[in-house]
Each structure stands twice: as C-alpha cells, then as structure tokens.
Amino acid sequence: MSKLIIKAGAPGKDGLVAAVSKESAGWKYVGFEVYQLQAGELLSRSAEGNEICLVLLAGKADVKVDGIDFSGIGERMSVFEDVAPYAVYVPAGAHYEVTALTELELAACLAPGTGKYSPRLIAPSDAVAENRGFGSMSRRVVNILPEQSEAESLLVVEVRTGGGNWSSYPPHKHDQDNLPAESYLEETYYHRVNPAHGFVVQRVYNDDRSLDETMAVADRSIVLVPEGYHPVSAPPGYDSYYLNVMAGPVRTWVFHNDPDHEWLFAAQQPDKRE
C-alpha cells in the first residue's frame, strides 16, 4: 500500500479509528483524526497547541468546549445525505468533550493555533454549499471553515462527487509559498465510498514526477497530499465523499493548475476551485 494512504481500522482507545499527526506525516501544519463512537460514549481531549474543527460526519452528539455547551447537534446520519454537517470550532488551549447521542462518526481537523478565537458552533446554515465544475467534472462542495471564517490556520471543506465524475479536477496544486501566485498548504483527504465495498482513484503527482502515485482508495481511508496535483475519480456506480483539511504558513488558498490540462477550462469557464 502507498505510504500516502492510511486506512481506518477498528475503534481503539476513545473510538479512534485513524489519525495523522504533523510528526507522522513529516510536515508542519495539518493533523487529522477520525473517531467512531457508540451512543453514550464520551471523547474528552485537550486541544493543546492546535485549533480544532470538530466535524460531525454522521450522527448526533452533545459537545462541550471549556464549559460552553453545544447540545443535541447533528442532523445527517450519512455523509452521502444532501445535508451540510454540524461542526464546532475549538481554540488552541481549550478542553473539549463529545458525548455521542447516536452512533457517531467524528472528524477532528487540527492545525497550529494560539487561542485567538472563541469556541463556536458552525451550523449547516453557516456552511456555504455550491455546485462546481461541469459535465463529468461536476461535484457538490460544502465550505465548512473557509478562509472568510474566523480561524488561525485551518481550512475545512467537504466534497460529494457522483459516480462516473471527477473532482479536484482539472488538477491543481498549492505547494509553493509564493504569494500572490500560489500558497503553501498541506492537505489530507478523508474518503468515504458508497456503496462501501467500492473504491475511488486518486493520483498525487508533481511537475518533475519525483512524486507520481495513482492509488485505488478504499472507504474510510485518509490520503496525504504533501505536494503536487491531486485529482480524484469516482468510478461509475460508486459515489465519492471526502473531507479536506488544509493548513500552511498563511491562511489563504491560492492554487496553480496543471498547465497540461488547463485547456479544459476553456469550454465553459467553470469555477476552478477544489
């Protein structure tokens, strides 16, 4: 298996099924964790030096951050429902508790922080949803923590792509700290596949092809994008969902398209984003 793939396992301590840390990834900014909790189970953690965006991928929960209650949140029971998620912003240095009210799939998106902002609820009505691309490059995007929202490092977005379509396409990258032309952002993808026995395909490659991997990615897998272009394809019959976490030295998303494939934009001038 590629070193860029981390597949979720059985729930371990506190329901953890998969995790990426800055140390395990060998980079500086992004951490990511996925938990699977049963109704009544409690997850209790300190944010320490990270700001965190807790995303309720599926299920309902009570969340408490430094004594502030966000009770009875959560609506969808599957990431493939056409409903934006509930999320909670946790500042660096805070303590949080999550009590599952139903079976719960929870993502913790981490990046460096100083505690500048207060805890807050990000409701589905706060998340801007939009259709992007055209034809077989169509996908549905939900901006959970975009750069217009208060945060120190984190950018969080989810994408649903119907079977037979491509997303994060035409290919783009954001691996150069070269503003205003391009920003440096590390990135993780957390993939879900429907039906779950299927797969999606993700390629991660750079300009000189010193990195060039094409991966069959199973349900509940994390893909690391340390650099390069990173398109995703959903085979016919299998719908794709992924949660993206990005962070870097400057909290802005300025990307560079693969020049070999930029001609694809000429037909309809679609939105060029993720």
C-alpha positions, 0 to 999 in steps of 0.5 A: 500500500502507498505510504500516502494512504492510511486506512481506518481500522477498528475503534481503539482507545476513545473510538479512534479509528485513524489519525495523522499527526504533523510528526507522522506525516513529516510536515508542519501544519495539518493533523487529522483524526477520525473517531467512531463512537457508540451512543453514550460514549464520551471523547474528552481531549485537550486541544493543546497547541492546535485549533480544532474543527470538530466535524460531525460526519454522521450522527448526533452528539452533545459537545462541550468546549471549556464549559460552553455547551453545544447540545443535541447537534447533528442532523445527517446520519450519512455523509452521502445525505444532501445535508451540510454537517454540524461542526464546532470550532475549538481554540488552541488551549481549550478542553473539549468533550463529545458525548455521542447521542447516536452512533457517531462518526467524528472528524477532528481537523487540527492545525497550529493555533494560539487561542485567538478565537472563541469556541463556536458552533458552525451550523449547516446554515453557516456552511456555504454549499455550491455546485462546481465544475461541469459535465463529468467534472461536476461535484457538490462542495460544502465550505465548512471553515473557509478562509472568510471564517474566523480561524488561525490556520485551518481550512475545512471543506467537504466534497460529494462527487457522483459516480462516473465524475471527477473532482479536484479536477482539472488538477491543481496544486498549492505547494509553493509559498509564493504569494500572490501566485500560489500558497503553501498548504498541506492537505489530507483527504478523508474518503468515504465510498458508497456503496462501501465495498467500492473504491475511488482513484486518486493520483498525487503527482508533481511537475518533475514526477519525483512524486507520481502515485495513482492509488485505488482508495478504499472507504474510510481511508485518509490520503496525504497530499504533501505536494503536487496535483491531486485529482480524484475519480469516482468510478461509475456506480460508486459515489465519492465523499471526502473531507479536506483539511488544509493548513500552511504558513498563511491562511489563504488558498491560492492554487496553480493548475496543471498547465497540461490540462488547463485547456479544459477550462476553456469550454465553459469557464467553470469555477476552478476551485477544489 
